[in-house]
Amino acid sequence: MADQDTRAQLAEHLRLLRDFGVEGVSRDAAWRVRVAPVQARPAIETLTVIRDDLGECTRCKLHTLGRQQIVFGVGNPSAALMFIGEAPGHDEDLQGIPFVGRAGQLLTKIIEAIDLTRDEVYIANIIKCRPPENRNPEPDEVAACEPFVFRQVQSIQPTVIVALGTFAAQTLLRTKDPISRLRGNVFQYGNARLMPTFHPAYLLRSPERKRDVWEDMKKVRALLRQDGPETA
């Protein structure tokens, strides 16, 4: 009687499998091997882990050219809005904080103009060391340092990224187009939207372009309000 019950249960089980599209069974031993469970996705690495990995970096020649300290980044590690500039200047090199000189003061005003504060956003640069005499970053310097800014973006997972100036926009978008052609356009960048605009240092030299940046930042504010709370 027990054997009949077992056979009945087995037949019912096979009918259930057939309903789910299973065509049959096999006596092959390989089919009895348990499938390994799906591995959990790795946790997002923190900014602290990235900074520790960067260390007292010697990956490019800038550490031999008068660098005082590494300028990693500052702000909210869960920011919806991230600003990425080019490289530290003199004041940043002394203080270890990005955008604290005259250009940084202007950036603070730009941030406040869209109803945010510096503490609510995250600010970083493509390269973390000051080039001598504030010259443009060289390709080998960008190549050595850009993996860290990419990891910062992955850690923060911002909704919107503002690329400040030519080097930031070209590095992030993998393009040679000039900033004058890129600015004002919204690009998809992973799960974020990216807005290139003029660097604050350029605005200090060409204040007539501030209107362009304001138009860009109004778009940024609209994107933040579209994807987040109305207070953004």
C-alpha positions in Angstrom: 0.0 0.0 0.0 2.9 2.3 0.9 4.5 1.6 -2.5 1.3 2.5 -4.2 1.1 5.8 -2.3 4.7 6.6 -3.2 4.1 5.9 -6.9 1.0 8.1 -6.8 2.9 10.9 -5.2 5.7 10.5 -7.8 3.2 10.6 -10.6 1.6 13.7 -9.2 5.0 15.3 -8.9 5.9 14.5 -12.5 2.6 16.0 -13.7 3.4 19.2 -11.8 6.8 19.4 -13.4 5.2 18.8 -16.8 2.9 21.8 -16.1 6.0 23.9 -15.6 7.5 22.8 -19.0 9.8 20.0 -17.8 9.9 17.5 -20.7 11.1 14.5 -18.7 13.7 13.2 -16.2 17.1 11.7 -16.5 19.0 9.0 -14.5 22.3 10.7 -15.4 24.3 11.3 -12.2 25.0 14.9 -13.4 21.4 15.8 -12.9 21.6 14.9 -9.3 24.4 17.4 -8.6 23.1 20.3 -6.6 23.4 23.7 -8.4 25.6 26.1 -6.5 23.6 29.1 -5.1 23.8 32.4 -6.9 26.4 34.5 -5.2 25.3 37.7 -3.6 26.3 40.9 -5.4 29.4 42.5 -3.8 28.7 45.4 -1.5 29.4 48.9 -2.8 32.8 50.0 -1.6 32.9 53.0 0.6 34.8 56.2 -0.1 37.0 55.3 2.9 38.0 52.1 1.2 38.8 53.9 -2.1 40.8 56.6 -0.2 42.8 53.9 1.6 43.5 52.2 -1.7 44.7 55.4 -3.2 47.1 55.8 -0.3 50.0 58.3 -0.6 49.8 57.8 -4.3 52.9 57.4 -6.5 51.2 56.1 -9.6 52.2 59.0 -11.8 55.0 61.6 -11.8 53.0 64.3 -10.0 54.1 63.1 -6.6 57.7 64.1 -7.6 56.7 67.6 -8.9 55.9 69.5 -5.7 52.6 68.0 -4.6 51.9 68.9 -1.0 49.0 66.5 -0.4 46.4 64.4 -2.2 43.0 66.1 -2.7 40.5 63.2 -2.7 37.1 64.7 -2.4 34.6 66.2 0.0 30.9 66.3 0.7 27.9 64.0 1.2 28.9 60.3 0.4 25.3 59.7 -0.6 24.8 62.9 -2.6 22.3 63.1 -5.4 24.5 65.7 -7.1 28.2 65.3 -7.8 30.6 67.9 -9.2 33.8 66.7 -10.9 36.4 69.2 -11.9 39.9 69.0 -13.4 42.7 69.1 -10.8 43.6 70.8 -7.5 45.1 74.3 -7.5 47.4 76.0 -5.1 44.8 76.5 -2.3 43.4 73.0 -2.7 47.0 71.5 -2.5 47.6 73.3 0.8 44.2 72.4 2.4 43.6 69.0 0.9 40.0 70.0 -0.1 38.8 70.6 -3.7 37.5 74.0 -4.8 38.4 76.2 -1.9 40.1 79.0 -3.8 38.4 81.8 -5.8 37.0 79.3 -8.3 35.7 77.2 -5.3 34.0 80.3 -3.8 32.2 80.8 -7.1 31.2 77.1 -7.2 29.7 77.5 -3.7 27.6 80.3 -5.0 26.5 78.2 -8.0 25.5 75.4 -5.7 23.6 77.7 -3.4 21.8 79.2 -6.5 20.0 75.9 -7.0 19.0 75.7 -3.3 21.7 73.3 -2.1 24.8 73.6 0.1 28.3 72.2 -0.3 27.6 69.7 2.5 24.7 68.3 0.5 26.7 67.6 -2.7 30.0 65.8 -3.4 32.9 67.5 -5.0 36.0 65.8 -6.6 38.5 66.2 -9.4 39.6 63.9 -12.2 43.2 63.9 -10.8 44.0 64.2 -7.1 47.3 66.0 -7.2 48.2 69.6 -8.3 50.0 69.8 -11.6 53.0 72.2 -11.3 52.0 75.9 -12.0 48.4 74.7 -12.5 49.2 73.4 -16.0 46.8 71.1 -17.8 46.8 67.4 -16.7 48.8 65.2 -19.0 47.4 62.0 -20.5 49.5 59.6 -18.4 48.4 61.5 -15.2 44.7 61.3 -16.1 45.1 57.6 -17.0 46.7 56.8 -13.6 44.1 58.7 -11.6 40.8 58.4 -13.4 40.0 54.9 -12.0 39.6 56.5 -8.6 37.1 59.1 -9.7 35.2 56.3 -11.5 35.1 54.4 -8.2 34.0 57.5 -6.4 31.0 57.8 -8.7 30.2 54.1 -8.2 30.3 54.5 -4.5 28.2 57.7 -4.3 25.7 56.7 -7.0 24.6 60.3 -7.7 21.5 61.1 -9.7 23.2 63.9 -11.6 26.9 64.6 -12.3 28.1 68.1 -13.3 31.4 67.9 -15.3 33.2 71.2 -14.7 35.4 72.1 -17.7 37.0 70.4 -20.7 39.1 67.7 -18.9 36.3 66.5 -16.7 33.8 66.3 -19.5 36.2 64.7 -22.0 37.4 62.2 -19.5 34.0 61.1 -18.3 32.4 61.1 -21.8 35.4 59.6 -23.6 35.2 62.4 -26.2 37.5 65.0 -27.8 34.6 67.5 -28.3 35.3 70.9 -26.8 33.3 72.0 -23.7 31.7 74.7 -25.8 30.0 72.0 -27.8 29.2 69.7 -24.9 27.8 72.1 -22.4 24.1 72.5 -22.1 23.5 68.9 -23.2 22.4 66.1 -20.8 24.1 62.8 -21.3 23.3 59.4 -19.8 26.2 58.2 -17.7 25.5 54.8 -16.2 22.5 55.3 -14.0 23.1 59.0 -13.7 22.6 62.0 -16.0 25.7 64.1 -16.8 25.7 67.8 -17.5 29.0 69.3 -18.8 29.4 73.0 -18.1 32.2 75.6 -17.9 34.7 75.4 -15.1 34.3 78.2 -12.4 37.9 79.2 -13.1 37.0 79.9 -16.7 34.0 82.0 -15.5 36.4 84.2 -13.4 38.2 85.0 -16.7 35.1 85.2 -18.8 32.2 86.4 -16.6 30.0 86.9 -19.6 29.6 83.1 -19.7 28.0 82.9 -16.3 24.6 83.1 -18.0 25.4 79.9 -19.8 26.3 78.1 -16.6 23.1 79.4 -15.0 21.0 77.9 -17.8 22.9 74.6 -17.4 22.3 74.6 -13.6 18.6 75.2 -14.1 18.5 72.0 -16.1 20.4 70.2 -13.3 17.9 71.5 -10.7 15.0 70.2 -12.8 16.7 66.8 -13.1 17.1 66.6 -9.4 13.5 67.6 -8.7 12.4 65.1 -11.3 14.2 62.2 -9.6 14.0 63.2 -6.0 12.0 65.2 -3.4 10.8 68.6 -4.3 13.2 70.1 -1.8 16.2 69.1 -3.9 
